[in-house]
Amino acid sequence: MAGQPVIDEDKMKLVQELEIEMMSDMYNRMTQACHKKCIAPKYAENELGKGEAVCIDRCVAKYLDVHERVGKKLTQISMQEENFMKGQPKPG
């Protein structure tokens, strides 16, 4: 454990709450976007048609794929910035 930062419970709880909020926001946006794209505004039937279901499956898969790619890119950028900052001389 030597050298590893210790995260107190308050910070961990805040991180967990932010993660839940981000996932909830992503789910809501995905639901709205895929519904708008795949389902006609006037419902002809009470069940999804085959075309609608396939459209929603593809839309959700694409949305999650992009979400994952963006997350990886942001992590990469964050790590680069962190490494850059470690290489900078300390002021003072």
VEXROSE-512809 format. One record per residue: residue number from 0; residue in three letters; z, y, x of N, C-alpha, C in turn. Coordinates in steps of 0.001 Angstrom, whole numbers. Layout:
// residues N
SITE   pos   code       n_Z       n_Y       n_X      ca_Z      ca_Y      ca_X       c_Z       c_Y       c_X
SITE   NUM    ALA         Z         Y         X         Z         Y         X         Z         Y         X
...
// end
This chain:
// residues 92
SITE   pos   code       n_Z       n_Y       n_X      ca_Z      ca_Y      ca_X       c_Z       c_Y       c_X
SITE     0    MET         0     -1196       819         0         0         0         0      1256       860
SITE     1    ALA       218      1107      2147       262      2266      3016     -1078      2985      2996
SITE     2    GLY     -1017      4311      2884     -2232      5102      2909     -2891      5293      1556
SITE     3    GLN     -2426      4584       548     -3015      4735      -782     -2217      5772     -1569
SITE     4    PRO     -2924      6665     -2275     -2205      7689     -3037     -1438      7068     -4198
SITE     5    VAL      -284      7629     -4468       533      7170     -5582       259      8094     -6771
SITE     6    ILE      -113      7503     -7884      -392      8281     -9086       789      8108    -10027
SITE     7    ASP      1416      9232    -10397      2564      9115    -11288      2101      8775    -12706
SITE     8    GLU      3044      8377    -13518      2729      7906    -14874      2082      8987    -15737
SITE     9    ASP      2522     10236    -15576      1938     11333    -16368       455     11509    -16052
SITE    10    LYS       116     11476    -14766     -1288     11615    -14370     -2103     10424    -14859
SITE    11    MET     -1524      9234    -14768     -2228      8032    -15222     -2472      8107    -16727
SITE    12    LYS     -1485      8568    -17464     -1640      8696    -18913     -2726      9715    -19246
SITE    13    LEU     -2754     10828    -18525     -3776     11849    -18739     -5169     11285    -18455
SITE    14    VAL     -5295     10534    -17370     -6580      9912    -17028     -7009      8947    -18129
SITE    15    GLN     -6073      8157    -18622     -6379      7203    -19691     -6804      7926    -20971
SITE    16    GLU     -6105      9009    -21309     -6456      9769    -22511     -7841     10402    -22381
SITE    17    LEU     -8153     10926    -21194     -9476     11506    -20967    -10567     10449    -21068
SITE    18    GLU    -10297      9271    -20540    -11269      8176    -20615    -11519      7777    -22071
SITE    19    ILE    -10465      7679    -22850    -10607      7341    -24271    -11395      8427    -24993
SITE    20    GLU    -11087      9679    -24692    -11796     10795    -25326    -13281     10781    -24953
SITE    21    MET    -13585     10524    -23683    -14986     10481    -23247    -15734      9318    -23892
SITE    22    MET    -15105      8161    -23985    -15761      6999    -24591    -15958      7226    -26090
SITE    23    SER    -14988      7836    -26737    -15107      8141    -28162    -16245      9129    -28401
SITE    24    ASP    -16324     10148    -27560    -17403     11131    -27675    -18759     10470    -27450
SITE    25    MET    -18851      9604    -26438    -20104      8908    -26158    -20500      8024    -27336
SITE    26    TYR    -19551      7317    -27910    -19824      6451    -29055    -20324      7275    -30246
SITE    27    ASN    -19649      8388    -30530    -20048      9240    -31660    -21448      9820    -31464
SITE    28    ARG    -21732     10281    -30256    -23066     10824    -29972    -24139      9745    -30090
SITE    29    MET    -23842      8567    -29559    -24784      7451    -29623    -25040      7063    -31078
SITE    30    THR    -23982      6974    -31859    -24113      6610    -33269    -24999      7609    -34007
SITE    31    GLN    -24726      8882    -33812    -25517      9914    -34478    -26972      9893    -34028
SITE    32    ALA    -27199      9803    -32720    -28564      9838    -32189    -29368      8630    -32658
SITE    33    CYS    -28782      7447    -32581    -29512      6232    -32965    -29717      6162    -34478
SITE    34    HIS    -28756      6625    -35244    -28912      6648    -36698    -30064      7572    -37079
SITE    35    LYS    -30067      8758    -36484    -31111      9738    -36780    -32497      9220    -36378
SITE    36    LYS    -32551      8534    -35243    -33827      8045    -34727    -34343      6825    -35491
SITE    37    CYS    -33463      5952    -35927    -33882      4637    -36415    -33804      4431    -37928
SITE    38    ILE    -33041      5245    -38614    -32823      4989    -40034    -33323      6177    -40847
SITE    39    ALA    -34179      5900    -41806    -34747      6951    -42662    -33638      7635    -43450
SITE    40    PRO    -33807      8940    -43713    -32759      9678    -44444    -32501      9151    -45854
SITE    41    LYS    -33533      8617    -46494    -33349      8037    -47828    -33313      6528    -47699
SITE    42    TYR    -32192      5949    -48081    -32017      4498    -47960    -32744      3782    -49087
SITE    43    ALA    -33594      2824    -48690    -34303      2024    -49688    -33489       782    -50060
SITE    44    GLU    -32685       315    -49100    -31874      -896    -49313    -30478      -659    -48761
SITE    45    ASN    -29546     -1517    -49172    -28176     -1366    -48682    -27960     -2055    -47330
SITE    46    GLU    -28908     -2854    -46887    -28835     -3522    -45584    -29903     -2948    -44657
SITE    47    LEU    -29666     -3041    -43350    -30675     -2607    -42393    -31884     -3532    -42461
SITE    48    GLY    -33060     -2943    -42366    -34267     -3750    -42260    -34410     -4261    -40840
SITE    49    LYS    -35296     -5222    -40646    -35481     -5801    -39310    -35908     -4734    -38306
SITE    50    GLY    -36846     -3876    -38702    -37308     -2810    -37810    -36194     -1848    -37449
SITE    51    GLU    -35355     -1506    -38435    -34224      -609    -38175    -33228     -1247    -37218
SITE    52    ALA    -32943     -2521    -37438    -31977     -3228    -36589    -32477     -3312    -35148
SITE    53    VAL    -33760     -3627    -34978    -34342     -3706    -33635    -34309     -2329    -32975
SITE    54    CYS    -34660     -1303    -33725    -34630        67    -33213    -33217       444    -32753
SITE    55    ILE    -32232       128    -33579    -30847       455    -33224    -30404      -313    -31980
SITE    56    ASP    -30747     -1601    -31899    -30404     -2389    -30712    -30979     -1760    -29446
SITE    57    ARG    -32240     -1390    -29515    -32898      -786    -28347    -32311       582    -28025
SITE    58    CYS    -32062      1361    -29049    -31496      2701    -28862    -30120      2620    -28198
SITE    59    VAL    -29278      1743    -28702    -27937      1585    -28135    -28027      1101    -26689
SITE    60    ALA    -28898       139    -26414    -29060      -381    -25050    -29502       738    -24103
SITE    61    LYS    -30465      1536    -24534    -30942      2647    -23698    -29850      3683    -23499
SITE    62    TYR    -29133      4003    -24556    -28078      5011    -24485    -26992      4569    -23498
SITE    63    LEU    -26578      3309    -23597    -25542      2799    -22696    -26048      2718    -21262
SITE    64    ASP    -27322      2359    -21085    -27907      2299    -19745    -27905      3679    -19098
SITE    65    VAL    -28338      4681    -19846    -28354      6047    -19315    -26935      6524    -19032
SITE    66    HIS    -26011      6221    -19930    -24612      6605    -19735    -24073      6000    -18426
SITE    67    GLU    -24389      4734    -18188    -23949      4064    -16962    -24589      4698    -15728
SITE    68    ARG    -25882      4980    -15803    -26581      5598    -14667    -26014      6975    -14336
SITE    69    VAL    -25766      7764    -15364    -25201      9098    -15151    -23808      8973    -14531
SITE    70    GLY    -23007      8047    -15036    -21671      7832    -14482    -21713      7454    -13014
SITE    71    LYS    -22636      6564    -12645    -22776      6161    -11240    -23209      7338    -10377
SITE    72    LYS    -24148      8135    -10883    -24635      9291    -10130    -23520     10310     -9938
SITE    73    LEU    -22746     10568    -10988    -21633     11510    -10873    -20588     11011     -9878
SITE    74    THR    -20329      9715     -9884    -19390      9138     -8924    -19919      9308     -7510
SITE    75    GLN    -21207      9060     -7329    -21831      9208     -6019    -21721     10657     -5532
SITE    76    ILE    -22025     11605     -6404    -21940     13023     -6040    -20499     13387     -5691
SITE    77    SER    -19558     12902     -6488    -18142     13180     -6246    -17700     12634     -4891
SITE    78    MET    -18145     11427     -4572    -17788     10823     -3284    -18402     11615     -2128
SITE    79    GLN    -19648     12073     -2303    -20292     12869     -1253    -19534     14170     -1034
SITE    80    GLU    -19135     14812     -2119    -18379     16060     -2005    -17030     15820     -1338
SITE    81    GLU    -16388     14716     -1711    -15091     14385     -1121    -15240     14145       378
SITE    82    ASN    -16274     13399       768    -16514     13135      2187    -16855     14422      2928
SITE    83    PHE    -17608     15312      2291    -17956     16595      2888    -16697     17420      3123
SITE    84    MET    -15819     17441      2112    -14588     18228      2226    -13663     17667      3298
SITE    85    LYS    -13658     16355      3468    -12825     15754      4524    -13312     16165      5903
SITE    86    GLY    -14610     16417      6031    -15192     16793      7315    -15042     18257      7638
SITE    87    GLN    -14618     19071      6670    -14458     20508      6885    -13128     20791      7577
SITE    88    PRO    -13114     21739      8508    -11847     22101      9150    -10916     22773      8136
SITE    89    LYS     -9640     22528      8305     -8619     23118      7427     -8460     24603      7742
SITE    90    PRO     -8399     25455      6711     -8191     26896      6970     -6791     27150      7505
SITE    91    GLY     -6684     28145      8369     -5360     28538      8827     -5200     28240     10203
// end
